[in-house]
Amino acid sequence: MTKLPVIGILGIGVIGSALAHGFATADPPYPLLLSSLDKRNMTALASSFPERITLATDNQQMLDRADWVILAIPPAQSESILRSLRFRPDHKVINLLADKSLEQIAEWIGPTALLAHMVPLSFVSQHFGPIVVYPRSQELIRLMAPLGEIIVAGSPLQVHVFQSITGLMASFDTLLDYIVHWAGDQGVEELSAKAYATSFFGALCKQAAQATAERLHELAGEMTPGGINAMVKRHLEEHNSLKNWIEALNPVMARLAAAKK
């Protein structure tokens, strides 16, 4: 039986923890090695999955024992941390730092067998949602496929675009929260309101995912003249409420692009 490679995760914050949980509950059963300043998160994960997760005594020990290394450390500390470590030429490194280019990372860590950028989201802990990778690597795609839907970016610019879209997460959840509370104000029990709202938007997303880009554009315009969909859309457009979502992405895109120059 072929020995599975060891996946090392450097930094166990929100995304690092989600990745660790996702790998620990997926097949194949890759052995995981964690290193982080956040000892509480690491200890909790190791306690939950003792057969899969080992805690490194320090960052260098994790590197020495790992085959894959996922960089999930705080961006502000990234250069000092990475320059202090010794990476091997056979390491396969995945960069999660949104504001650091692959060229910057390569300068800090030296030559490695693979260096790729990845944009995972917290959904990976439950094995769903998009995972952006750049550049295309079949090894990386095989590694991450059990944790979600792989989206291969064609350029660093496309990575910026996908990263910018992730900035809508909190706003979308806030919209859902507002809708649930509005329904509650109308006398609907909260659990029922949440069940309906999440199922409704989930169905819309599923329908859109199955449609072509042209069909999605058609769906955006499908409504009965004078009906409630037309009424709501007209109100939102009159208040620029739809375009505001898109306009909010422009400064995010500018920030990400400027940070990597």
C-alpha angles and dihedrals in degrees: 000000000000114000112242118236119251116246114213120197116199107200124024104208123126097306096034089052092047091052092048091050091046094051092043092057098040138079135276092051100233113187110243129212118192133198126176145134087239098083093172094062092045094049093048092051093046090049091051095047108024092156092056108029130065125182118227118221090227142349096271093052089053091052092047092055101035130088096190119039121198114199108214099148125132109280093229091060098035101100096048092045097046096044089054093057132080113230122192125232089239095054118117106214129197117195118209096172105119096201099043123085124220088245090058092048092048090052091054100044104029128225118343135175091249134008118181139160121236134185110199124169131212090266089079088081087070095037100250141095133058124312114192117208131184132219106020112263121170090202091055093044091053091047095051102033094092090058101054149312112320116225112188113210116215097212143001087263090060090050088056090051094051092044090051091053090056086065088076094067099093092042092052092049089048090053090052090048091051091049093050091049092046089053089049090053087055090056102266117139109251098237091052091047091051092047092051097043095048093044091048095051091040090055091049090052092047091051091048092047090055093048129085118246088257092051091049089056089051092049090055088061100040108110139121111260106252091009127128095266090054090046094053095043092050091051093049093046092048088056093042087239096141097046090047089070091057095041089055089062095059097073090045090053091048091050094051093046093048093048092058098049 
